[in-house]
Amino acid sequence: MPIKQGAVYRRRRIGALIALFVTIGVIVLAVRALGRDDNSRNPSGAGDEAGAGAAGSGTVPANALPSPPPPFPGYLLIADRGNDRLLLVDGAKHILWRYPHGTPSYPFHFDDDAFFNHGYSQIITNQEDQQTIEILSFPEGKVLWHFGHVNVVGSAPGYLNSPDDAYLLRNSIRTVADAYNCRVLFISPAKKIVRQIGTTGVCGHDPPKLLGAPNGDTPYSGGRMLVTEITGSWVDAIGPHNKLLWSIQAPVAYPSDAQWLGHGRILLADYSSPGHILIMTKTGHVLWRYGPDTGAGALDHPSLALRLPNGLIAVNDDYNDRVVVIDPSKDRIVWQYGIKNHPGTAAGLLHTPDGMDFLPYSVARQHPAIRAMLVYSLKR
């Protein structure tokens, strides 16, 4: 009997120990599961402290950046000219990035346009009244390069006269429509002019020899460029060796920043009041036009129209102090940042915005530094 009782006791104790280990295991698994659930609700995988660290290290997982709110699949970079700043905003009107913070290392006044480079690691921006071009690192916001002489107009090497629409090409050449010198310049990183369309200081319409106050020089496929001339309302397609491909007079009073849509189509802003946005063919046939004369949807000197990946069209409505997004299928504004005729510096306000570009979500999600910056900004 004692032997049997001892065996029973040992079996019971062993059973109790096994039950205890099983219980501990279940608790551990449950805690881990809860952690996974918390991480799925908090995409950064941790609290604010971890998010701040990730912003510096760029190690945030690719799936940590939430999909951007509608109506566009990414983020708008806005050149807020009257406020001397750049803003990056999403569809919910959150300001996710801005430049400058405090006093910039190089003067930054009257930023007329801003465009990403091909890799979205840099922004090139022209300061029309400051007579300069600058390249900034993105998202760090460091001045990497500049051209021109601050507040000095000129036409000699190194000088500009109302620079417009600066672009950074894939081969690192910088282009700019040097409007009132009546030329388009191609500038090397060493600040040498390596190519020019138009004749310095001689204005007229005979491209590529003469240009009439060009305000747009949009690059597109095959090394080609769309040049927009204010004088005469011309849009010219010029090849990589300064060969004129075609030229058409646009049916607007003041053409601004023609954009190539492909298949012979051009998107163009009419910098007038009331202003218009139109899609036309390279033969001059208008396919679509937006531009109410009055009311909330009327535009006042729109300077740039960009087609977004989902087919909506973003527009700088300059003198109305707003950026709007138009649904061309409904001919109406479906989103805006800024309040019409209400300039300001507070969140939600702009002052004469004159340039913009689009950062796709697909790019931001795969770019470690951009992704980390956006995640951190959205958590603040």
C-alpha positions as CSV (number, residue, x, y, z in Angstrom):
1,M,0.0,0.0,0.0
2,P,2.6,2.6,0.8
3,I,4.4,1.8,-2.4
4,K,1.2,2.2,-4.4
5,Q,0.3,5.4,-2.6
6,G,3.7,6.9,-3.3
7,A,3.5,6.0,-7.0
8,V,0.1,7.6,-7.2
9,Y,1.5,10.7,-5.5
10,R,4.4,10.9,-7.9
11,R,2.1,10.5,-10.9
12,R,-0.2,13.3,-9.6
13,R,2.8,15.6,-9.0
14,I,4.2,14.9,-12.5
15,G,0.7,15.5,-13.9
16,A,0.5,18.8,-12.1
17,L,3.9,19.9,-13.4
18,I,2.9,19.0,-16.9
19,A,-0.4,21.0,-16.5
20,L,1.6,23.9,-15.2
21,F,4.0,23.9,-18.2
22,V,1.1,23.6,-20.6
23,T,-0.6,26.6,-18.9
24,I,2.6,28.7,-19.1
25,G,3.0,27.8,-22.8
26,V,-0.6,28.9,-23.5
27,I,0.0,32.2,-21.8
28,V,3.2,32.9,-23.7
29,L,1.5,32.1,-27.0
30,A,-1.4,34.3,-26.1
31,V,0.9,37.3,-25.2
32,R,2.7,36.9,-28.5
33,A,-0.6,36.8,-30.4
34,L,-1.7,40.0,-28.6
35,G,1.6,41.6,-29.6
36,R,1.0,40.7,-33.2
37,D,-2.5,42.1,-33.1
38,D,-1.2,45.4,-31.5
39,N,1.4,45.7,-34.3
40,S,-1.2,45.2,-37.0
41,R,-3.2,48.1,-35.5
42,N,0.0,50.2,-35.0
43,P,1.9,49.9,-38.3
44,S,5.2,51.1,-36.9
45,G,5.4,48.0,-34.8
46,A,5.9,50.0,-31.6
47,G,5.1,53.3,-29.8
48,D,6.1,56.8,-30.6
49,E,9.7,56.3,-29.4
50,A,10.3,53.4,-31.8
51,G,8.7,55.5,-34.6
52,A,11.1,58.4,-33.9
53,G,14.1,56.0,-34.0
54,A,12.9,54.5,-37.3
55,A,12.7,58.0,-38.8
56,G,16.4,58.3,-38.3
57,S,17.5,54.7,-39.2
58,G,15.2,54.0,-42.2
59,T,14.5,50.5,-41.0
60,V,10.7,50.6,-41.0
61,P,9.2,47.5,-42.7
62,A,7.7,48.1,-46.2
63,N,4.2,47.4,-45.0
64,A,4.4,50.0,-42.2
65,L,3.2,52.9,-44.3
66,P,-0.6,53.0,-44.4
67,S,-2.3,53.6,-47.7
68,P,-2.8,57.3,-48.3
69,P,-6.3,58.7,-47.9
70,P,-8.3,59.5,-51.1
71,P,-8.7,61.1,-53.5
72,F,-5.2,60.4,-54.9
73,P,-2.8,57.5,-54.5
74,G,0.1,59.3,-52.9
75,Y,1.2,62.8,-51.8
76,L,1.3,66.3,-53.4
77,L,4.4,68.4,-53.2
78,I,3.3,72.1,-53.3
79,A,5.5,75.1,-54.1
80,D,3.8,77.6,-51.8
81,R,5.4,80.6,-53.6
82,G,3.9,83.5,-51.5
83,N,5.0,81.8,-48.3
84,D,8.5,80.9,-49.5
85,R,8.1,77.2,-48.6
86,L,7.5,73.7,-49.9
87,L,4.9,71.4,-48.4
88,L,4.1,67.7,-48.9
89,V,0.5,66.9,-48.1
90,D,-1.8,63.9,-48.4
91,G,-5.5,63.6,-49.3
92,A,-6.5,64.2,-45.6
93,K,-4.5,67.5,-45.8
94,H,-1.9,66.5,-43.3
95,I,1.4,68.3,-43.7
96,L,3.9,65.5,-43.8
97,W,7.1,67.4,-44.8
98,R,8.1,71.0,-45.3
99,Y,11.0,73.1,-46.3
100,P,12.7,75.1,-44.9
101,H,12.8,74.6,-41.2
102,G,14.1,77.9,-39.8
103,T,16.6,79.9,-41.8
104,P,17.8,78.0,-44.9
105,S,21.5,77.6,-45.7
106,Y,20.8,79.4,-49.0
107,P,18.2,82.0,-49.7
108,F,14.8,80.6,-50.6
109,H,12.3,83.2,-51.8
110,F,9.5,83.0,-54.4
111,D,9.8,79.3,-55.1
112,D,7.9,79.1,-58.4
113,D,8.1,75.4,-59.1
114,A,9.4,72.2,-57.5
115,F,9.9,68.8,-59.2
116,F,11.3,65.5,-57.9
117,N,14.2,63.8,-59.7
118,H,13.7,60.4,-61.2
119,G,14.7,58.6,-58.0
120,Y,12.6,60.9,-55.7
121,S,15.8,61.5,-53.6
122,Q,16.1,65.2,-54.7
123,I,13.9,68.2,-55.5
124,I,14.8,70.8,-58.0
125,T,13.1,74.2,-57.4
126,N,13.4,77.6,-59.2
127,Q,13.0,80.9,-57.4
128,E,11.6,83.1,-60.2
129,D,12.0,86.5,-58.6
130,Q,15.2,85.5,-56.7
131,Q,16.8,84.5,-60.1
132,T,18.1,81.2,-58.8
133,I,17.7,77.4,-59.1
134,E,18.3,75.0,-56.1
135,I,18.5,71.3,-55.6
136,L,17.5,69.9,-52.2
137,S,18.0,66.4,-50.8
138,F,14.7,64.7,-50.0
139,P,13.6,64.1,-47.4
140,E,16.6,65.6,-45.6
141,G,16.1,69.0,-47.0
142,K,19.8,69.9,-47.5
143,V,20.9,72.3,-50.3
144,L,23.0,70.3,-52.6
145,W,23.5,72.7,-55.6
146,H,22.4,76.1,-56.7
147,F,22.7,78.3,-59.8
148,G,22.2,82.0,-60.5
149,H,22.9,85.1,-58.5
150,V,20.5,86.0,-55.7
151,N,18.3,88.9,-56.7
152,V,20.4,89.8,-59.7
153,V,19.0,89.6,-63.2
154,G,21.4,88.9,-66.1
155,S,22.2,87.0,-69.2
156,A,25.9,86.3,-68.9
157,P,27.1,82.8,-67.9
158,G,25.8,82.0,-64.5
159,Y,22.9,84.5,-64.6
160,L,19.2,84.1,-65.2
161,N,16.2,86.3,-65.9
162,S,12.9,84.9,-64.4
163,P,13.8,81.2,-64.3
164,D,10.8,78.9,-64.7
165,D,10.2,75.1,-64.6
166,A,13.6,73.7,-63.6
167,Y,13.9,69.9,-64.1
168,L,16.6,67.4,-63.1
169,L,17.1,64.9,-65.9
170,R,18.2,61.3,-65.5
171,N,21.7,62.2,-66.8
172,S,22.1,64.8,-64.0
173,I,21.7,67.7,-66.4
174,R,19.6,70.5,-65.1
175,T,17.2,72.3,-67.4
176,V,15.4,75.6,-67.0
177,A,13.2,77.9,-69.0
178,D,15.1,81.2,-68.7
179,A,11.9,83.1,-69.6
180,Y,12.9,86.7,-70.3
181,N,16.3,85.8,-71.7
182,C,14.1,83.9,-74.3
183,R,16.0,80.6,-73.9
184,V,16.0,77.1,-72.4
185,L,19.2,76.2,-70.8
186,F,20.8,72.7,-70.1
187,I,23.3,73.1,-67.2
188,S,25.9,70.5,-66.0
189,P,26.5,69.8,-62.3
190,A,29.6,71.9,-62.8
191,K,27.4,74.9,-63.7
192,K,28.4,74.9,-67.4
193,I,25.8,75.5,-70.1
194,V,26.1,72.4,-72.3
195,R,23.1,73.1,-74.6
196,Q,20.7,75.9,-75.3
197,I,17.4,76.3,-77.2
198,G,16.8,79.9,-78.4
199,T,19.1,82.8,-78.7
200,T,20.1,84.8,-75.6
201,G,18.2,88.1,-75.5
202,V,16.6,87.7,-78.9
203,C,12.9,86.9,-78.7
204,G,10.6,85.6,-81.4
205,H,9.0,82.4,-82.6
206,D,11.4,80.4,-84.8
207,P,12.3,77.3,-82.7
208,P,14.8,76.1,-82.0
209,K,16.6,79.3,-83.0
210,L,14.2,81.8,-81.4
211,L,11.7,81.5,-78.5
212,G,9.2,83.9,-77.2
213,A,9.4,84.1,-73.4
214,P,9.4,80.4,-72.7
215,N,7.8,79.5,-69.3
216,G,7.8,75.7,-69.7
217,D,10.3,73.1,-70.7
218,T,8.8,69.8,-69.8
219,P,11.0,66.7,-70.6
220,Y,9.3,63.6,-71.9
221,S,10.2,60.3,-73.6
222,G,13.1,59.9,-75.9
223,G,15.0,63.0,-74.8
224,R,12.3,65.2,-76.1
225,M,10.9,68.4,-74.6
226,L,7.7,70.4,-74.7
227,V,8.5,74.1,-74.7
228,T,5.7,76.5,-73.9
229,E,6.1,80.1,-75.3
230,I,4.0,82.9,-73.7
231,T,4.4,85.1,-76.8
232,G,2.1,83.8,-79.4
233,S,0.7,81.0,-77.2
234,W,3.0,78.4,-78.9
235,V,3.7,74.8,-77.7
236,D,6.8,73.3,-79.4
237,A,8.1,69.7,-79.3
238,I,11.9,69.7,-79.6
239,G,14.1,66.6,-80.0
240,P,17.3,65.8,-78.2
241,H,19.5,67.4,-80.9
242,N,17.4,70.6,-81.0
243,K,15.4,69.4,-83.9
244,L,11.9,70.9,-84.1
245,L,9.4,68.0,-84.2
246,W,6.2,70.1,-84.4
247,S,4.8,73.4,-83.2
248,I,1.2,74.4,-82.5
249,Q,-0.6,77.5,-81.3
250,A,-2.7,76.7,-78.3
251,P,-6.3,78.2,-78.2
252,V,-5.6,80.0,-74.9
253,A,-4.5,83.5,-74.0
254,Y,-1.5,82.6,-71.8
255,P,-0.3,79.0,-72.1
256,S,1.5,77.6,-69.1
257,D,3.6,74.5,-68.5
258,A,2.4,72.0,-71.2
259,Q,2.6,68.4,-70.1
260,W,2.8,65.4,-72.5
261,L,0.1,62.8,-71.9
262,G,1.1,60.4,-74.7
263,H,-0.8,59.4,-77.8
264,G,-0.5,62.9,-79.3
265,R,-2.2,64.6,-76.3
266,I,-1.1,67.6,-74.3
267,L,-2.4,68.9,-70.9
268,L,-2.2,72.7,-70.6
269,A,-3.1,75.4,-68.2
270,D,-4.3,78.8,-69.3
271,Y,-2.9,81.4,-66.9
272,S,-5.8,83.8,-67.1
273,S,-8.8,84.9,-65.2
274,P,-11.1,83.1,-65.5
275,G,-8.5,80.4,-66.1
276,H,-8.8,77.1,-68.0
277,I,-7.4,73.6,-68.1
278,L,-7.5,71.7,-71.4
279,I,-6.4,68.6,-73.1
280,M,-5.6,69.1,-76.7
281,T,-3.9,67.2,-79.5
282,K,-0.6,68.2,-81.1
283,T,-2.6,69.4,-84.0
284,G,-4.6,71.8,-81.9
285,H,-7.9,69.9,-81.5
286,V,-9.4,70.4,-78.0
287,L,-10.5,67.2,-76.4
288,W,-11.5,68.5,-73.0
289,R,-11.7,71.9,-71.3
290,Y,-12.5,73.0,-67.8
291,G,-13.0,76.6,-66.8
292,P,-16.2,78.0,-65.3
293,D,-16.5,81.7,-65.6
294,T,-17.9,82.2,-62.0
295,G,-18.6,80.4,-58.8
296,A,-16.6,78.2,-56.5
297,G,-15.2,76.2,-59.3
298,A,-13.8,79.1,-61.3
299,L,-10.0,79.3,-61.6
300,D,-7.9,82.4,-61.3
301,H,-4.5,82.2,-63.1
302,P,-3.9,78.5,-62.9
303,S,-0.2,77.9,-63.7
304,L,0.2,74.1,-63.8
305,A,-2.0,71.1,-64.4
306,L,-0.7,67.5,-63.6
307,R,-2.6,64.3,-64.4
308,L,-2.5,61.9,-61.4
309,P,-2.2,58.2,-61.8
310,N,-5.9,57.7,-61.1
311,G,-6.9,60.1,-63.9
312,L,-7.7,63.1,-61.7
313,I,-6.1,66.4,-62.6
314,A,-4.3,68.5,-60.0
315,V,-4.1,72.2,-60.6
316,N,-2.3,75.1,-59.1
317,D,-5.0,77.8,-58.8
318,D,-2.5,80.5,-58.0
319,Y,-4.5,83.7,-57.4
320,N,-7.2,81.7,-55.5
321,D,-4.5,80.6,-53.0
322,R,-5.3,76.9,-53.4
323,V,-4.4,73.6,-55.1
324,V,-7.4,71.8,-56.5
325,V,-8.0,68.3,-57.9
326,I,-10.5,68.1,-60.8
327,D,-12.4,65.0,-61.9
328,P,-12.5,65.4,-65.7
329,S,-15.4,62.8,-66.0
330,K,-17.6,65.1,-63.9
331,D,-16.0,68.5,-64.6
332,R,-15.9,69.4,-61.0
333,I,-13.4,70.0,-58.2
334,V,-13.4,67.0,-55.8
335,W,-10.6,68.2,-53.5
336,Q,-8.7,71.3,-52.6
337,Y,-5.9,72.4,-50.3
338,G,-6.2,76.0,-49.3
339,I,-9.2,78.3,-49.0
340,K,-10.3,80.3,-52.0
341,N,-9.1,83.9,-51.8
342,H,-7.8,83.4,-48.3
343,P,-4.0,83.5,-48.2
344,G,-2.3,82.4,-45.0
345,T,0.5,80.4,-43.4
346,A,-1.5,78.2,-41.0
347,A,-2.2,74.5,-41.7
348,G,-4.7,74.2,-44.5
349,L,-3.8,77.6,-46.1
350,L,-1.6,78.6,-49.0
351,H,-0.4,81.9,-50.5
352,T,-0.2,82.0,-54.3
353,P,0.9,78.3,-54.9
354,D,2.6,78.1,-58.2
355,G,4.2,74.7,-58.6
356,M,3.7,71.1,-57.6
357,D,4.7,67.5,-58.2
358,F,3.3,64.1,-57.2
359,L,5.0,61.4,-55.0
360,P,3.3,58.0,-55.6
361,Y,2.5,55.8,-52.6
362,S,4.2,52.9,-54.4
363,V,7.5,54.8,-54.5
364,A,7.2,56.1,-50.9
365,R,6.5,52.6,-49.6
366,Q,9.7,51.2,-51.1
367,H,12.0,54.1,-50.3
368,P,13.4,53.6,-46.8
369,A,14.1,57.2,-45.9
370,I,10.9,58.6,-47.4
371,R,8.8,55.8,-45.8
372,A,10.4,56.4,-42.4
373,M,9.8,60.1,-42.6
374,L,6.1,59.6,-43.6
375,V,5.5,57.0,-40.9
376,Y,6.9,59.3,-38.3
377,S,5.0,62.4,-39.5
378,L,1.7,60.5,-39.5
379,K,2.3,59.4,-35.9
380,R,2.9,62.9,-34.6
